């Protein structure tokens, strides 16, 4: 009888030692493969490190060569300037004119009063080879908050900028951005002509030795007569204030009717490259030269204007903004910590407005200024996010308007003078009641679009019903004041839009952009005489500047508009033909701000060269 607990004997299928050996062999093979792969990776790493070290060595060698070339260039330039002075003295000894240093040759630095040293983040290398200052105070740039991804700039300033904050110029526009100083300002050494402006390729090919330098030692105008009118507006003030100057009265030019046939133009005007013209080759009747400025007229259109420099207004820092009073008697300029008011008829400094309670250990650039229509108040916007309403007569602050989260870049008054309009890098446009100092409306750029949409410029329409604002996201927006509704988003520029201005008739809008162009927009149904079916369209694109367009302004009669650029030039344009009338060069750095007088044929420019200038433009009796 079998036992249920008896089991069949189990015999192992293979010896245990052979199984262990197989497993070990598998592990060894896997280890060898991984080891081989690691060895290959080490070889690749060594090869890449060798290549990187080789490239670093090459870059260091190139960098060293550049440093040596730069030193050699500065040495040659200094020798050239010394030779120029030697020849002038020799000419003087032989009975020639007095050897006065050229305004554009390097002069020993002179100490300027009341200069506040700027921290590195606000410094700008402004190469100003001027007798009054070879060591120019650094400026803030056109703006300080432009996104580094917006084209070939860290802003017209050039430095990297935080999100949502537009840039402001001296570039320096926006205003230490292009390397070591040179004869061409903050961009390095570029050959210049006798007027201190960059030479064209034709001039460089001919050689500067073939050019006769312009020997014009004096600047500005003769001393004024003692007949100065004090009519309304600001009361007589001390003439001994810092920075004040008296430079004479001028007759206000009148404008006769224009009798030249004009043909409306649409599309792109591409033949306006006056900046490329050789000044020496321009006929005498198509140019005008001053002591340190010149005008080239467009040979393709009749010459209708004559331009003169009236006054040069010196400042201790970058001039960020200029604006005329509504009666045309005064000009306000904004720079670091100070707003100044100048007499347009005499060039005298009437008063200086500075908030003594503001923090004194940092820069505080005044980015925007605007007179009230009645001339009683001056509104200023600054880097501290505050808007100050000054009582001009009392020299006191009437209101401080707070609410913006970023710098204030633009201001305007409603036509009735009751409302202040402001634009800021915080992506908002705000309306403020002048009487109460309270915010009454806020327009916010919160639509789906680029994150960096800081507001760069704002403007009221002539009838006060519309508000236009340009921004860093390449767009222009129109709002209705009464309802606060966004009416239109105008898209067309290829880079950030820095300036907008309504035409005096309210039918069109002018814009200037970092894409180096200006555009005229027909407002369609939003215009003064528009029909409900009309759309906003781009009438024309104006090409003529060689760098960022930073500011625009219309003449009060609408016959002209003016643009200022980082290329240092100012251009007059005819809105009916989309042609440029002339190109003016008179600043040694970016033209950050332009303004035209509401009552006289004057215009003003503010620049990163620490100067503002007042000019006249008058219509010729007979076109040339």
C-alpha positions as CSV (number, residue, x, y, z in Angstrom):
1,X,0.0,0.0,0.0
2,X,1.4,3.2,-1.1
3,X,1.9,6.2,1.2
4,X,0.0,9.3,0.1
5,X,2.9,11.3,1.5
6,X,5.5,9.7,-0.8
7,X,6.7,12.3,-3.4
8,X,8.6,11.9,-6.6
9,X,12.2,12.9,-6.2
10,X,12.9,16.3,-7.8
11,X,16.1,16.5,-9.8
12,X,17.5,20.0,-10.7
13,X,17.5,20.7,-14.4
14,X,21.0,22.2,-14.3
15,X,23.7,22.7,-11.8
16,X,23.3,26.0,-9.8
17,X,26.8,27.1,-10.5
18,X,26.3,27.3,-14.2
19,X,23.2,29.6,-13.8
20,X,25.2,32.0,-11.6
21,X,27.9,32.0,-14.2
22,X,25.5,33.0,-17.0
23,X,24.1,35.9,-15.0
24,X,27.5,37.2,-14.2
25,X,28.5,37.0,-17.8
26,X,25.4,39.1,-18.7
27,X,26.2,41.7,-16.1
28,X,29.8,41.9,-17.3
29,X,28.7,42.4,-20.9
30,X,26.3,45.2,-20.0
31,X,29.0,46.9,-17.8
32,X,31.5,46.7,-20.7
33,X,28.9,48.3,-23.0
34,X,28.2,51.1,-20.6
35,X,31.9,51.7,-19.9
36,X,32.5,52.0,-23.7
37,X,29.7,54.5,-24.0
38,X,31.1,56.5,-21.1
39,X,34.5,56.5,-22.7
40,X,33.0,57.8,-26.0
41,X,31.2,60.6,-24.1
42,X,34.4,61.6,-22.4
43,X,36.1,61.9,-25.8
44,X,33.3,64.0,-27.1
45,X,33.4,66.2,-24.0
46,X,37.1,66.8,-24.4
47,X,36.7,67.6,-28.1
48,X,34.0,70.2,-27.4
49,X,36.0,71.8,-24.5
50,X,38.9,72.1,-26.9
51,X,36.7,73.8,-29.5
52,X,35.2,76.2,-26.9
53,X,38.6,77.1,-25.5
54,X,39.9,77.7,-29.1
55,X,36.9,80.0,-29.8
56,X,37.4,81.9,-26.5
57,X,41.0,82.5,-27.4
58,X,40.0,83.8,-30.8
59,X,37.4,86.1,-29.3
60,X,39.9,87.4,-26.8
61,X,42.3,88.1,-29.6
62,X,39.7,90.0,-31.6
63,X,38.7,91.9,-28.5
64,X,42.3,92.9,-27.9
65,X,42.7,94.0,-31.5
66,X,39.6,96.1,-31.2
67,X,41.0,97.8,-28.1
68,X,44.2,98.5,-29.9
69,X,42.4,99.9,-32.9
70,X,40.3,102.1,-30.7
71,X,43.4,103.5,-28.9
72,X,45.0,104.1,-32.2
73,X,41.9,105.9,-33.5
74,X,41.7,108.2,-30.6
75,X,45.4,109.0,-30.9
76,X,45.1,109.7,-34.6
77,X,42.0,111.9,-34.0
78,X,43.8,113.9,-31.4
79,X,46.8,114.4,-33.7
80,X,44.3,115.5,-36.4
81,X,42.7,118.1,-34.1
82,X,46.1,119.4,-33.0
83,X,47.1,119.8,-36.7
84,X,43.9,121.7,-37.4
85,X,44.6,124.1,-34.6
86,X,48.3,124.5,-35.6
87,X,47.2,125.4,-39.2
88,X,44.6,127.9,-37.9
89,X,47.2,129.6,-35.7
90,X,49.6,129.7,-38.7
91,X,46.8,131.2,-40.8
92,X,46.1,133.8,-38.1
93,X,49.8,134.7,-37.9
94,X,49.7,135.4,-41.7
95,X,46.9,137.9,-41.3
96,X,44.0,135.5,-41.6
97,X,40.9,135.2,-39.3
98,X,41.3,134.7,-35.6
99,X,42.0,131.1,-34.8
100,X,38.9,130.3,-32.9
101,X,38.4,126.6,-32.0
102,X,35.8,124.9,-34.1
103,X,32.6,124.0,-32.1
104,X,33.1,120.4,-33.2
105,X,36.7,119.8,-32.1
106,X,37.4,118.4,-28.7
107,X,37.9,121.1,-26.1
108,X,39.1,120.8,-22.5
109,X,36.3,120.1,-20.1
110,X,34.8,123.0,-18.2
111,X,33.1,122.6,-14.9
112,X,29.4,123.2,-15.1
113,X,27.4,124.5,-12.1
114,X,24.6,122.6,-10.5
115,X,25.4,119.2,-12.1
116,X,24.2,116.2,-10.2
117,X,26.2,113.1,-10.9
118,X,24.0,110.3,-12.3
119,X,24.2,106.6,-11.3
120,X,25.5,104.1,-13.9
121,X,22.0,102.9,-14.9
122,X,21.2,106.4,-16.1
123,X,24.5,107.5,-17.6
124,X,24.9,108.1,-21.3
125,X,28.0,108.8,-23.2
126,X,27.1,111.9,-25.1
127,X,30.0,112.9,-27.3
128,X,29.6,116.6,-27.4
129,X,32.6,118.3,-28.9
130,X,31.3,121.7,-27.9
131,X,33.3,124.7,-26.5
132,X,30.8,125.1,-23.7
133,X,31.2,121.5,-22.5
134,X,33.3,118.6,-23.7
135,X,32.2,116.6,-20.7
136,X,28.4,116.5,-21.2
137,X,26.3,115.3,-18.3
138,X,24.8,112.0,-19.0
139,X,21.1,111.6,-19.8
140,X,18.3,109.2,-19.2
141,X,17.8,107.9,-22.7
142,X,14.6,108.4,-24.5
143,X,12.8,106.0,-22.2
144,X,13.9,103.5,-19.6
145,X,11.5,100.6,-20.0
146,X,11.5,99.3,-23.5
147,X,11.5,95.6,-23.9
148,X,14.9,94.2,-25.2
149,X,13.1,92.1,-27.8
150,X,11.7,95.1,-29.7
151,X,14.1,95.3,-32.6
152,X,17.6,96.5,-32.5
153,X,17.5,98.4,-29.3
154,X,17.3,98.1,-25.7
155,X,15.2,101.1,-26.3
156,X,16.3,104.3,-27.9
157,X,18.2,104.2,-24.7
158,X,19.6,101.0,-25.5
159,X,19.7,99.4,-22.1
160,X,17.6,96.5,-21.1
161,X,14.3,97.5,-19.8
162,X,11.7,96.1,-17.5
163,X,8.4,94.9,-18.8
164,X,5.6,97.4,-19.5
165,X,7.7,100.5,-19.3
166,X,8.4,102.7,-22.3
167,X,11.7,104.1,-23.0
168,X,12.6,108.1,-22.8
169,X,15.9,109.5,-25.4
170,X,19.1,111.2,-25.1
171,X,19.8,107.8,-26.0
172,X,20.4,108.4,-25.6
173,X,15.7,107.2,-27.6
174,X,15.2,106.5,-25.5
175,X,18.4,109.1,-24.9
176,X,24.3,105.0,-22.9
177,X,23.5,102.7,-25.4
178,X,26.0,102.5,-28.2
179,X,29.5,102.2,-26.8
180,X,32.4,104.6,-26.4
181,X,31.9,108.3,-27.4
182,X,33.0,109.5,-30.8
183,X,32.6,112.4,-33.1
184,X,29.2,111.0,-34.0
185,X,28.0,111.2,-30.5
186,X,27.3,108.1,-28.5
187,X,28.0,105.6,-31.2
188,X,31.7,105.6,-31.8
189,X,33.8,107.5,-34.2
190,X,32.1,108.3,-37.5
191,X,33.6,110.9,-39.9
192,X,31.9,114.3,-39.6
193,X,31.6,117.2,-42.0
194,X,32.5,120.8,-41.1
195,X,29.2,121.2,-39.4
196,X,29.9,118.3,-37.0
197,X,27.3,116.1,-38.6
198,X,28.0,112.6,-39.9
199,X,29.5,112.5,-43.4
200,X,27.7,110.7,-46.2
201,X,29.4,107.9,-48.1
202,X,30.1,110.4,-50.9
203,X,31.8,112.8,-48.6
204,X,33.9,110.0,-47.0
205,X,35.0,108.7,-50.4
206,X,36.1,112.2,-51.4
207,X,38.0,112.6,-48.2
208,X,37.6,115.3,-45.5
209,X,40.8,116.9,-46.6
210,X,39.1,118.2,-49.7
211,X,36.5,120.1,-47.6
212,X,37.0,123.6,-46.3
213,X,36.1,123.8,-42.7
214,X,33.4,126.3,-41.7
215,X,35.0,128.9,-39.4
216,X,32.0,130.2,-37.4
217,X,33.2,130.8,-33.9
218,X,30.1,132.5,-32.6
219,X,26.8,130.9,-31.8
220,X,23.3,132.3,-31.1
221,X,22.1,135.8,-32.0
222,X,23.2,139.4,-31.2
223,X,22.4,140.8,-27.8
224,X,18.8,141.9,-27.4
225,X,17.4,145.4,-27.4
226,X,16.0,146.7,-24.2
227,X,12.5,146.9,-25.6
228,X,10.9,143.7,-24.1
229,X,7.2,143.4,-23.8
230,X,5.6,142.0,-20.7
231,X,2.1,141.2,-21.8
232,X,0.0,138.9,-19.7
233,X,1.1,135.4,-18.8
234,X,4.2,135.3,-16.6
235,X,5.2,138.5,-14.6
236,X,8.6,140.0,-15.0
237,X,11.2,137.9,-13.2
238,X,14.8,138.1,-12.1
239,X,17.2,138.0,-15.1
240,X,20.0,136.7,-12.9
241,X,18.7,133.3,-12.4
242,X,20.9,130.3,-13.3
243,X,20.8,129.4,-16.9
244,X,19.1,132.6,-17.9
245,X,20.1,134.4,-21.1
246,X,18.9,137.3,-23.2
247,X,19.3,136.9,-26.9
248,X,17.2,139.5,-28.6
249,X,13.7,140.1,-30.1
250,X,12.6,139.0,-33.5
251,X,9.7,140.0,-35.7
252,X,7.0,137.4,-35.8
253,X,6.8,136.2,-39.4
254,X,3.5,136.0,-41.1
255,X,2.5,133.3,-43.5
256,X,1.1,134.4,-46.9
257,X,-1.2,132.1,-48.8
258,X,0.4,129.2,-50.5
259,X,-0.1,129.1,-54.2
260,X,1.6,125.9,-55.2
261,X,-0.6,123.1,-56.6
262,X,-0.7,120.1,-54.3
263,X,-1.5,116.6,-55.4
264,X,-2.7,114.2,-52.6
265,X,-0.5,111.1,-52.3
266,X,-1.2,107.7,-51.0
267,X,1.1,104.8,-50.3
268,X,4.8,104.9,-49.3
269,X,6.9,108.0,-50.0
270,X,10.4,106.5,-50.4
271,X,12.4,109.3,-52.1
272,X,12.9,111.5,-49.1
273,X,16.4,110.5,-48.1
274,X,17.7,114.0,-47.5
275,X,19.9,112.7,-44.8
276,X,22.0,110.9,-47.4
277,X,22.7,114.0,-49.4
278,X,26.2,115.6,-49.6
279,X,25.9,119.1,-48.2
280,X,28.8,120.3,-50.3
281,X,27.1,119.2,-53.5
282,X,23.7,120.8,-52.7
283,X,23.1,124.1,-54.7
284,X,23.2,127.2,-52.6
285,X,19.5,127.9,-53.1
286,X,18.6,124.5,-51.7
287,X,20.4,124.8,-48.4
288,X,20.9,127.1,-45.5
289,X,23.9,127.1,-43.1
290,X,24.3,128.6,-39.7
291,X,27.1,128.6,-37.1
292,X,26.5,125.0,-36.0
293,X,23.4,124.0,-38.0
294,X,22.2,123.6,-41.5
295,X,19.1,122.9,-43.5
296,X,18.9,120.9,-46.8
297,X,15.8,121.4,-48.9
298,X,14.2,118.7,-51.0
299,X,15.2,119.3,-54.6
300,X,12.2,117.4,-55.9
301,X,9.6,119.9,-54.6
302,X,9.5,123.7,-54.6
303,X,11.2,125.3,-51.7
304,X,8.5,127.1,-49.7
305,X,10.2,127.7,-46.3
306,X,13.0,129.6,-44.7
307,X,14.3,128.3,-41.4
308,X,16.4,130.3,-38.8
309,X,17.8,129.4,-35.4
310,X,16.7,132.0,-32.9
311,X,17.9,130.8,-29.5
312,X,19.9,128.0,-28.0
313,X,18.8,127.2,-24.4
314,X,21.5,125.4,-22.4
315,X,20.6,122.8,-19.8
316,X,22.5,120.7,-17.3
317,X,21.0,117.4,-18.4
318,X,19.1,115.8,-21.3
319,X,16.1,117.8,-22.4
320,X,13.3,115.3,-22.4
321,X,10.4,117.5,-23.5
322,X,9.5,120.9,-24.9
323,X,6.0,122.6,-25.1
324,X,4.8,126.1,-26.0
325,X,2.1,127.9,-24.0
326,X,-1.2,128.5,-25.9
327,X,-0.5,132.2,-26.3
328,X,2.9,131.3,-27.8
329,X,4.9,133.6,-25.4
330,X,6.6,130.9,-23.3
331,X,8.3,127.6,-23.8
332,X,8.5,124.9,-21.1
333,X,11.4,122.4,-21.0
334,X,11.8,119.3,-18.8
335,X,15.1,117.9,-17.7
336,X,16.5,116.2,-14.6
337,X,14.6,117.4,-11.5
338,X,13.8,120.8,-13.0
339,X,11.2,122.3,-15.3
340,X,12.2,125.6,-16.8
341,X,10.0,128.3,-18.5
342,X,11.6,130.5,-21.2
343,X,10.6,133.7,-22.8
344,X,10.2,133.0,-26.5
345,X,10.7,136.6,-27.6
346,X,14.0,137.1,-25.7
347,X,15.3,133.6,-25.0
348,X,15.5,134.5,-21.3
349,X,14.9,132.0,-18.5
350,X,11.8,133.2,-16.7
351,X,11.6,130.7,-13.9
352,X,12.7,127.2,-12.7
353,X,10.3,124.9,-11.1
354,X,11.6,122.1,-8.9
355,X,9.8,120.0,-6.2
356,X,12.0,120.5,-3.1
357,X,10.2,117.6,-1.3
358,X,11.2,115.0,-4.0
359,X,13.9,112.5,-3.2
360,X,17.3,114.1,-3.9
361,X,19.6,111.0,-4.0
362,X,18.2,109.7,-7.4
363,X,17.5,111.1,-10.8
364,X,14.1,112.5,-11.5
365,X,13.7,113.3,-15.1
366,X,10.7,115.3,-16.2
367,X,9.3,113.3,-19.1
368,X,6.3,115.5,-20.1
369,X,5.2,119.1,-19.7
370,X,2.0,120.9,-20.8
371,X,0.5,124.4,-20.2
372,X,-3.2,124.8,-19.4
373,X,-5.0,126.6,-22.2
374,X,-5.4,129.7,-20.0
375,X,-1.7,129.7,-19.2
376,X,-2.2,129.7,-15.4
377,X,-0.9,126.1,-14.8
378,X,1.9,123.9,-16.0
379,X,1.5,120.2,-15.6
380,X,4.6,118.0,-15.4
381,X,5.0,114.2,-15.4
382,X,8.1,112.5,-14.0
383,X,9.9,109.2,-13.3
384,X,8.4,109.1,-9.8
385,X,5.0,108.2,-11.2
386,X,3.5,111.5,-10.1
387,X,1.9,114.3,-12.0
388,X,2.4,117.8,-10.6
389,X,0.1,120.7,-11.3
390,X,2.1,124.0,-10.9
391,X,0.6,127.4,-10.3
392,X,2.9,129.4,-12.5
393,X,2.2,132.8,-10.9
394,X,2.8,131.5,-7.3
395,X,5.6,129.0,-8.3
396,X,3.8,126.4,-6.1
397,X,2.3,123.0,-6.6
398,X,-1.5,123.1,-6.8
399,X,-2.0,119.3,-6.9
400,X,0.0,116.1,-7.0
401,X,-1.9,113.5,-9.0
402,X,-1.1,109.9,-8.0
403,X,-2.3,106.6,-9.3
404,X,0.0,105.6,-12.1
405,X,2.3,102.6,-11.3
406,X,5.1,103.5,-13.8
407,X,6.8,106.6,-15.2
408,X,4.7,109.3,-16.8
409,X,5.6,109.7,-20.5
410,X,3.0,112.0,-22.0
411,X,0.5,114.7,-21.0
412,X,-2.1,116.8,-22.7
413,X,-5.0,119.2,-21.8
414,X,-8.5,119.0,-23.0
415,X,-9.4,122.0,-25.3
416,X,-11.6,123.5,-22.5
417,X,-8.8,123.2,-20.0
418,X,-10.9,121.2,-17.4
419,X,-9.2,117.8,-17.9
420,X,-5.7,116.5,-17.8
421,X,-4.7,113.5,-20.0
422,X,-1.8,111.3,-19.0
423,X,-0.1,108.2,-20.4
424,X,2.2,105.9,-18.5
425,X,4.3,102.8,-18.8
426,X,1.8,101.0,-16.6
427,X,-0.4,100.4,-19.7
428,X,-3.0,103.0,-18.7
429,X,-4.3,106.3,-20.0
430,X,-6.0,108.5,-17.3
431,X,-8.2,111.6,-17.2
432,X,-7.9,113.9,-14.2
433,X,-10.1,116.9,-13.1
434,X,-7.9,120.0,-13.0
435,X,-10.0,121.7,-10.3
436,X,-10.2,118.8,-7.8
437,X,-7.1,116.9,-8.8
438,X,-9.1,113.6,-8.8
439,X,-9.0,110.8,-11.4
440,X,-12.2,110.8,-13.4
441,X,-11.5,108.0,-15.9
442,X,-9.0,105.3,-16.7
443,X,-8.4,103.6,-20.0
444,X,-6.5,100.3,-19.7
445,X,-4.7,98.4,-22.4
446,X,-5.8,94.9,-21.3
447,X,-6.7,93.3,-24.7
448,X,-5.0,90.2,-25.8
449,X,-1.7,91.3,-27.2
450,X,2.0,91.8,-26.3
451,X,2.6,92.0,-22.6
452,X,4.8,95.1,-23.1
453,X,2.2,97.7,-24.0
454,X,3.4,100.7,-22.0
455,X,1.9,104.0,-23.3
456,X,4.4,106.4,-24.9
457,X,2.3,109.3,-26.1
458,X,-1.3,110.6,-25.7
459,X,-3.3,113.3,-27.3
460,X,-6.8,114.9,-27.2
461,X,-8.6,115.4,-30.5
462,X,-9.3,119.1,-31.3
463,X,-12.9,118.8,-30.3
464,X,-12.0,117.0,-27.1
465,X,-14.2,114.0,-27.9
466,X,-11.4,111.4,-28.6
467,X,-8.2,110.3,-27.0
468,X,-5.4,108.7,-28.9
469,X,-2.6,106.7,-27.3
470,X,0.5,105.1,-28.8
471,X,2.3,102.2,-27.1
472,X,5.2,99.8,-27.3
473,X,3.1,97.0,-28.8
474,X,3.2,98.8,-32.2
475,X,-0.4,99.9,-31.9
476,X,-2.4,103.1,-31.6
477,X,-5.7,103.1,-29.7
478,X,-8.7,105.5,-29.9
479,X,-11.1,106.0,-27.0
480,X,-14.3,108.0,-26.7
481,X,-14.0,110.4,-23.8
482,X,-17.8,110.5,-22.9
483,X,-18.3,106.8,-22.7
484,X,-14.8,105.5,-22.0
485,X,-15.3,102.9,-24.8
486,X,-12.4,101.7,-26.9
487,X,-13.3,102.7,-30.5
488,X,-10.4,101.4,-32.6
489,X,-7.1,99.6,-32.5
490,X,-4.9,101.0,-35.3
491,X,-2.2,98.5,-36.4
492,X,0.3,99.1,-39.1
493,X,3.7,100.1,-37.8
494,X,6.4,97.4,-37.6
495,X,7.9,98.5,-34.3
496,X,6.9,100.5,-31.2
497,X,5.0,103.7,-31.8
498,X,6.5,106.6,-29.9
499,X,4.4,109.7,-30.9
500,X,0.9,110.6,-32.0
501,X,-0.7,113.9,-32.9
502,X,-4.1,114.9,-34.3
503,X,-4.3,117.2,-37.3
504,X,-5.8,120.6,-36.5
505,X,-9.0,119.7,-38.4
506,X,-9.5,116.4,-36.5
507,X,-9.7,114.4,-39.7
508,X,-6.4,112.5,-39.5
509,X,-3.8,111.2,-37.0
510,X,-0.1,111.3,-37.3
511,X,2.2,108.7,-35.8
512,X,6.0,108.2,-35.5
513,X,7.6,104.9,-34.8
514,X,10.9,103.0,-34.1
515,X,10.5,101.5,-37.5
516,X,11.9,104.8,-38.7
517,X,8.7,105.8,-40.5
518,X,5.8,108.2,-40.0
519,X,2.2,107.4,-41.0
520,X,-0.8,109.5,-41.7
521,X,-4.1,107.8,-40.7
522,X,-7.5,109.0,-42.0
523,X,-9.8,108.7,-39.1
524,X,-12.9,107.9,-41.1
525,X,-16.1,107.9,-39.1
526,X,-14.1,109.0,-36.1
527,X,-13.0,112.2,-37.8
528,X,-14.7,115.6,-37.4
529,X,-16.6,115.2,-40.7
530,X,-16.5,111.4,-41.0
531,X,-19.4,109.3,-42.1
532,X,-20.6,106.3,-40.2
533,X,-19.5,104.0,-43.0
534,X,-15.9,105.3,-43.2
535,X,-13.1,103.2,-41.8
536,X,-9.7,104.2,-40.3
537,X,-7.1,103.8,-43.1
538,X,-3.5,104.5,-43.6
539,X,-3.2,107.4,-46.1
540,X,0.5,107.2,-46.5
541,X,3.8,106.0,-45.0
542,X,6.6,108.5,-44.9
543,X,10.1,107.3,-45.2
544,X,13.0,109.7,-44.7
545,X,14.6,109.3,-41.3
546,X,17.6,107.0,-40.8
547,X,16.8,106.1,-37.2
548,X,13.9,106.0,-34.7
549,X,11.2,108.6,-35.0
550,X,10.8,109.9,-31.5
551,X,8.4,112.9,-31.7
552,X,5.9,114.5,-34.1
553,X,3.8,117.7,-34.1
554,X,1.5,119.6,-36.5
555,X,1.6,123.3,-37.3
556,X,-1.5,125.1,-36.1
557,X,-2.7,125.7,-39.7
558,X,-2.2,122.0,-40.7
559,X,0.0,122.9,-43.6
560,X,3.1,121.2,-42.1
561,X,4.1,118.6,-39.6
562,X,7.5,118.1,-38.0
563,X,9.3,115.0,-36.8
564,X,12.3,114.5,-34.6
565,X,14.5,111.5,-34.7
566,X,17.4,109.6,-33.1
567,X,19.3,110.4,-36.3
568,X,19.6,114.0,-34.8
569,X,17.5,115.4,-37.6
570,X,14.3,117.4,-37.8
571,X,12.2,117.1,-40.9
572,X,9.3,119.3,-42.2
573,X,6.7,117.4,-44.1
574,X,3.7,118.4,-46.3
575,X,0.7,116.3,-45.3
576,X,-1.0,116.9,-48.7
577,X,1.8,115.5,-50.8
578,X,3.5,113.3,-48.2
579,X,6.8,114.8,-49.2
580,X,9.5,116.2,-47.0
581,X,10.2,119.9,-47.5
582,X,13.5,120.0,-45.7
583,X,15.8,118.3,-43.2
584,X,17.4,120.3,-40.4
585,X,20.5,119.3,-38.5
586,X,21.4,121.3,-35.4
587,X,21.7,119.0,-32.4
588,X,24.5,116.6,-31.5
589,X,22.3,113.9,-30.2
590,X,18.8,112.5,-30.6
591,X,16.0,115.0,-31.1
592,X,13.7,113.7,-28.4
593,X,10.9,116.3,-28.5
594,X,9.5,118.8,-31.0
595,X,6.8,121.4,-30.6
596,X,5.3,124.1,-32.8
597,X,4.0,127.5,-31.5
598,X,0.2,127.8,-31.6
599,X,0.3,131.5,-32.5
600,X,3.6,132.2,-34.3
601,X,5.7,130.5,-36.9
602,X,8.2,129.2,-34.3
603,X,9.1,125.6,-33.4
604,X,11.2,124.2,-30.6
605,X,13.4,121.1,-30.3
606,X,14.8,119.3,-27.2
607,X,17.7,116.9,-27.4
608,X,20.0,114.5,-25.6
609,X,22.8,117.0,-26.2
610,X,21.4,119.0,-23.1
611,X,20.1,121.8,-25.3
612,X,16.7,123.1,-26.4
613,X,16.5,125.3,-29.4
614,X,13.9,127.8,-30.7
615,X,13.6,128.2,-34.4
616,X,11.6,130.2,-36.8
617,X,10.0,129.0,-40.1
618,X,8.5,131.4,-42.6
619,X,6.9,131.0,-46.0
620,X,8.9,132.4,-48.9
621,X,7.0,135.1,-50.9
622,X,7.9,133.2,-54.1
623,X,8.7,129.4,-54.2
624,X,12.2,128.6,-55.2
